[in-house]
Amino acid sequence: MPRPQRLVFLSIGLLSIGWFAASAEAITRGQRNWFFDGLSHGWESPTGPASVQYGDGDGHPLDHYITYTSTGGNDLSGRLLFRNSTEWVGDYNLGGSPLYISAQYMGPDQVDLYLTITSGDTTFAVSQFLFTPLSSGYWTAGEMYFPLGEFDIDTIVKLAGDASLADVVSQVTETRLIASTSLPVMSVDGPVGDLVSGTLRVSELRFLPIPEPGSATLLFLAIGASAARRPRR
């Protein structure tokens, strides 16, 4: 029997912020990873370079994504996350706005998707309501404008350190995407989520070439959500 699959799109408008000089300048305007070249672009899973696959089993054989399946162990390999310390570092403000993320979780738990950004010894975890929960079997996509949390749409928690969110956003040294049943915590391996069974896939991360909103009017015009259903084959 066909199983419906929902594709959720979110557009959240937030005002742009001033930026500080970054220690690394890997972020570029309109930066995009969608993995059609078969490369992981610096994304790593807990056990090594992220595996790139294509075809999501839903009648879309050209979809490409990085994927990791939890080993079920009690160490880092039992956690669902991807990390990047080569391409997704530097000044996030240089990339443009919004930042678009498309992810899928396959497993028995109800998990949330968190974006963590680290600079030095300071780490912030960010989530938004369409990623909470990241429903099993659904591709979920969202767009984040900066500064994050301006209108209480996002949940932002400082996990460690003394630097401000603005400082971290402008000088990111590592980015992670974490699927977890609760807020990530700091460990000897950096920010991690709970031990989770299942598979995490990410098909795209990119800064969309949309002008940053310059007024509250433009901001609220940019806020929108739509849902479409398609059968799983």
PyMOL commands that set and color helices and strands:
alter all, ss='L'
color gray80, all
select helices_A, chain A and resi 76-78+92-95+129-131+165-170+216-222
alter helices_A, ss='H'
color red, helices_A
select strands_A, chain A and resi 3-11+32-33+44-45+48-49+51-54+64-69+80-84+97-106+112-119+122-128+139-144+154-160+174-180+185-187+190-192+199-210+224-232
alter strands_A, ss='S'
color yellow, strands_A
deselect
rebuild
show_as cartoon
